[in-house]
Amino acid sequence: MTAIDPTAHLTAEQIEELGRELDAIRDEVIAARGEKDAAYIRKVIAAQRKLELASRGVLLFSIFPPAWLLGTAGLSVAKIMDNMEIGHNILHGQWDWMRDPKIHSTTWEWDHVSPSEQWKHSHNELHHTYTNVIGKDNDLGYGIMRVDEDQKWHPFHLGQPLWNFLNACFFEYGIAAYDLELGKNLSKRRRKNPEFRERARAVGRKIRKQVLKDYVIHPLLSGPSFLPTLAATFTANLVRNIWTHSVIMCGHFPEGVQVFERRSINGETRGQWYLRQMMGSANISGSKAMHFMTGNLSHQIEHHLFPDLPSNRYAEVAVKVRALFEKYELEYVTGPLPKQVFSAWHKVFRLSLPNKEQPKPKVETPDRERELVAV
């Protein structure tokens, strides 16, 4: 851990000017949204549906190994597209401006065991508001991992590499549990809360729907290919879960990404909120195909700054955002996928162990009433 605040050189006036410059970037994109953007998302949705339908068709003959491999690969990609570039971004309201009820955050339901309404609350309202604030942002370690040296170490944390791996394999179920806030709702008194019980029933209904579709109806339609189709669907879900988890880990957990204390956001201004998003996120570099398959969350910094802008605009926005990082002498954390995955997992292992030394005091910047922990 370092006690050096990488934003300490900025004055309050500079931070607010930074906020105004970022607002200008956002306003420019909003003013330029149009038919080309609408055509993009419609094309992606059509391609995803055709790929999923074709892949499930091929899996009807999955008793033959070539058909199994082809169908499983296609279904894996289709599920990734549905969750990442389509579902995640539609549920952020990125396409609400189109006024198309079929592609709207209030009507869309995705191929995921977490109901969209619950996910929007935990992700859009909580995570994106309190990004990387310990005790406020449950996306930070999902409540099962130690994410900062200043967090008290317990022997339980020795297992966090295993917990993280299991969470990756069954990520959609982990997200559903996280959306339900099971950690604080498992007590007998809280379990009886009518609101929690209704949300739990909604998750149960969604799980049944997903299981029925993936593990009953489609395999039954395959007849003699029942078991191979069952295995193919399980494999596609596993691939989708691990990929999604990896992309999210790379955007939030590599070395160089900052975490914050609760009191650091007291009285937080627009500029300070922007600055926290910039310092609390990381990008993945790569090709256009890489950006597409991550749902453009490879531009995680830009997504956290502007979560409601169309995802196909993040690449052009990234050029301007990176120029601001350079202008204000801030570190733009980015790197290829293997590097970011290694960095994130290295931190998981490092923080699973007790500190070798006592944590150094946090940096205090009373002029801005901010504290930041760099890990």
Secondary structure, DSSP 4 states (H G I P E B T S, - for coil): -B---TTTT--HHHHHHHHHHHHHHHHHHHHH--HHHHHHHHHHHHHHHHHHHHHHHHHTTTTSHHHHHHHHHHHHHHHHHIIIIIIIHHHTTTTGGG--GGG-TTT---SSSS-HHHHIIIIIIIITTSTTBTTT-TTTGGGTS--STTSPP-GGGGGHHHHHHHHHHTHHHHHHHHHTTHHHH-SHHHHT-HHHHHHHHHHHHHHHHHHHIIIIIHHHHTGGGHHHHHHHHHHHHHHHHHHHHHHHHHHH-STT-EEE-GGGGTT--HHHHHHHHHHT----B--HHHHHHTTTGGGHHHHHH-TTS-GGGHHHHHHHHHHHHHHTT------BHHHHHHHHHHHHHHHTSPPSSPPPPPEEETTTTEEEEE-
